[in-house]
Amino acid sequence: MQKNVGTVDALLRITFGLAGLAYCAAQSRHRFPLFMALISAMKVAEGITRFCPMLAIFGMKSRAYSNE
């Protein structure tokens, strides 16, 4: 699994993913927050691993990616 997400992009994914999870924890009575929680958790995982499956499918890398 080769990294295809840049550092800035990874930090943004983690930040907004955690914000989404916090929102879902506060709104736990409805069904929509469950779906949003799954999407948010996926974004946190993408930020931590720095790998995005959708970018890999299209053969792309994020613009801020640097060859490390």
BAZADREN-39128 format. One record per atom (N, C-alpha, C): y, z, x; atom name. Coordinates in pm, whole numbers, always signed. Each point is the difference from the previous one (the first is absolute). Example, Ala and Ser with C-alpha at 12.3 -4.5 7.8 and 13.67 -1.06 7.14 Angstrom:
BEGIN
(rec (-569 +780 +1319) "N")
(rec (+119 +0 -89) "CA")
(rec (+120 +0 +90) "C")
(rec (+105 -72 -35) "N")
(rec (+119 +6 +82) "CA")
(rec (+109 +73 -77) "C")
//
This chain:
BEGIN
(rec (-116 +0 +84) "N")
(rec (+116 +0 -84) "CA")
(rec (+123 +0 +90) "C")
(rec (+70 -110 +2) "N")
(rec (+117 -16 +86) "CA")
(rec (+126 +38 -78) "C")
(rec (+91 +70 +65) "N")
(rec (+124 +42 -65) "CA")
(rec (+82 -121 -39) "C")
(rec (+51 +0 -122) "N")
(rec (+87 -109 -42) "CA")
(rec (+126 +51 -71) "C")
(rec (+28 +130 +14) "N")
(rec (+118 +62 -61) "CA")
(rec (+82 +63 +111) "C")
(rec (+129 -28 +3) "N")
(rec (+88 +54 +102) "CA")
(rec (+28 +149 -21) "C")
(rec (+63 +60 +100) "N")
(rec (+28 +143 -3) "CA")
(rec (+95 +37 -114) "C")
(rec (+109 -72 -13) "N")
(rec (+98 +30 -105) "CA")
(rec (-63 -21 -138) "C")
(rec (-75 -108 -15) "N")
(rec (-68 -28 -126) "CA")
(rec (-100 +110 -32) "C")
(rec (-73 +47 +100) "N")
(rec (-98 +107 -21) "CA")
(rec (+69 +129 -44) "C")
(rec (+111 +34 +62) "N")
(rec (+73 +121 -38) "CA")
(rec (+54 -10 -143) "C")
(rec (+47 -117 -38) "N")
(rec (+48 -20 -137) "CA")
(rec (-114 +11 -101) "C")
(rec (-116 -56 +34) "N")
(rec (-115 +9 -90) "CA")
(rec (-43 +146 -19) "C")
(rec (-2 +77 +109) "N")
(rec (-38 +141 -10) "CA")
(rec (+102 +77 -82) "C")
(rec (+129 -22 +25) "N")
(rec (+106 +72 -70) "CA")
(rec (-4 -27 -150) "C")
(rec (-1 -128 -38) "N")
(rec (+1 -33 -142) "CA")
(rec (-133 +32 -67) "C")
(rec (-110 -7 +74) "N")
(rec (-128 +39 -55) "CA")
(rec (-6 +148 -32) "C")
(rec (+51 +82 +90) "N")
(rec (+3 +145 -25) "CA")
(rec (+95 +34 -114) "C")
(rec (+112 -72 -9) "N")
(rec (+93 +21 -111) "CA")
(rec (-67 -36 -133) "C")
(rec (-76 -108 -1) "N")
(rec (-73 -38 -121) "CA")
(rec (-105 +102 -38) "C")
(rec (-70 +54 +98) "N")
(rec (-100 +104 -28) "CA")
(rec (+65 +127 -54) "C")
(rec (+116 +35 +54) "N")
(rec (+72 +117 -50) "CA")
(rec (+44 -20 -144) "C")
(rec (+48 -119 -32) "N")
(rec (+39 -31 -137) "CA")
(rec (-120 +10 -94) "C")
(rec (-113 -53 +43) "N")
(rec (-120 +2 -84) "CA")
(rec (-51 +142 -20) "C")
(rec (+13 +84 +99) "N")
(rec (-42 +140 -14) "CA")
(rec (+88 +72 -102) "C")
(rec (+127 -37 -7) "N")
(rec (+92 +63 -95) "CA")
(rec (-21 -52 -142) "C")
(rec (-50 -122 -15) "N")
(rec (-19 -64 -131) "CA")
(rec (-149 -18 -29) "C")
(rec (-79 +103 +8) "N")
(rec (-145 -15 -7) "CA")
(rec (-56 -11 -142) "C")
(rec (+83 -4 -103) "N")
(rec (-51 -4 -137) "CA")
(rec (-33 -140 -50) "C")
(rec (+55 -102 +61) "N")
(rec (-15 -135 -50) "CA")
(rec (-97 -80 +86) "C")
(rec (-43 -113 -50) "N")
(rec (-96 -83 +72) "CA")
(rec (+67 -85 +108) "C")
(rec (+121 -45 -23) "N")
(rec (+70 -85 +98) "CA")
(rec (+14 +67 +137) "C")
(rec (+34 +129 +8) "N")
(rec (+9 +61 +133) "CA")
(rec (-132 -2 +77) "C")
(rec (-114 -4 -68) "N")
(rec (-128 -9 +69) "CA")
(rec (-10 -134 +75) "C")
(rec (+37 -109 -66) "N")
(rec (-1 -131 +64) "CA")
(rec (+102 -4 +115) "C")
(rec (+118 +56 -24) "N")
(rec (+102 +4 +104) "CA")
(rec (-44 +87 +117) "C")
(rec (-75 +106 -27) "N")
(rec (-51 +86 +107) "CA")
(rec (-98 -76 +88) "C")
(rec (-83 -83 -61) "N")
(rec (-95 -81 +79) "CA")
(rec (+73 -100 +89) "C")
(rec (+101 -65 -55) "N")
(rec (+79 -95 +79) "CA")
(rec (+74 +73 +112) "C")
(rec (+57 +115 -30) "N")
(rec (+74 +77 +100) "CA")
(rec (-92 +47 +112) "C")
(rec (-120 +45 -36) "N")
(rec (-96 +44 +101) "CA")
(rec (-42 -116 +89) "C")
(rec (-12 -119 -58) "N")
(rec (-35 -118 +78) "CA")
(rec (+112 -32 +100) "C")
(rec (+125 +15 -42) "N")
(rec (+112 -27 +89) "CA")
(rec (+6 +100 +114) "C")
(rec (-30 +127 -27) "N")
(rec (-5 +101 +106) "CA")
(rec (-109 -36 +100) "C")
(rec (-116 -39 -50) "N")
(rec (-111 -37 +89) "CA")
(rec (+35 -123 +84) "C")
(rec (+68 -97 -60) "N")
(rec (+43 -118 +76) "CA")
(rec (+99 +38 +108) "C")
(rec (+89 +93 -29) "N")
(rec (+97 +44 +100) "CA")
(rec (-65 +74 +115) "C")
(rec (-99 +84 -31) "N")
(rec (-66 +77 +105) "CA")
(rec (-85 -89 +90) "C")
(rec (-76 -92 -61) "N")
(rec (-87 -88 +78) "CA")
(rec (+73 -121 +57) "C")
(rec (+121 -26 -53) "N")
(rec (+80 -117 +39) "CA")
(rec (-76 -130 -23) "C")
(rec (-77 -4 -106) "N")
(rec (-74 -120 -38) "CA")
(rec (+17 -22 -149) "C")
(rec (+45 -120 -38) "N")
(rec (+17 -36 -140) "CA")
(rec (-98 -113 -33) "C")
(rec (-92 +21 -93) "N")
(rec (-97 -104 -33) "CA")
(rec (+64 -127 -57) "C")
(rec (+107 +15 -77) "N")
(rec (+64 -119 -57) "CA")
(rec (+65 -86 +108) "C")
(rec (+60 +63 +100) "N")
(rec (+56 -77 +111) "CA")
(rec (-112 -69 +78) "C")
(rec (-114 +67 +15) "N")
(rec (-112 -58 +72) "CA")
(rec (-57 -121 -74) "C")
(rec (-7 +8 -133) "N")
(rec (-52 -112 -79) "CA")
(rec (+86 -124 +19) "C")
(rec (+132 +18 +4) "N")
(rec (+90 -114 +15) "CA")
(rec (+28 -34 +146) "C")
(rec (-61 +74 +93) "N")
(rec (+17 -29 +142) "CA")
(rec (+140 +29 +51) "C")
(rec (+63 +101 -53) "N")
(rec (+137 +33 +37) "CA")
(rec (+6 +135 +69) "C")
(rec (+114 +27 +64) "N")
(rec (+32 +131 +56) "CA")
(rec (+139 +35 -48) "C")
(rec (+29 +132 -8) "N")
(rec (+133 +36 -45) "CA")
(rec (+102 -38 +108) "C")
(rec (+120 -26 -43) "N")
(rec (+104 -51 +90) "CA")
(rec (+31 +95 +115) "C")
(rec (-10 +130 -25) "N")
(rec (+34 +99 +102) "CA")
(rec (-118 +29 +93) "C")
(rec (-108 -76 -12) "N")
(rec (-118 +25 +81) "CA")
(rec (+29 -35 +146) "C")
(rec (-42 +87 +90) "N")
(rec (+15 -29 +143) "CA")
(rec (-138 +2 +64) "C")
(rec (-23 -87 +92) "N")
(rec (-131 -6 +67) "CA")
(rec (-12 +116 +97) "C")
(rec (-83 +96 -36) "N")
(rec (-17 +119 +83) "CA")
(rec (-126 -10 +80) "C")
//
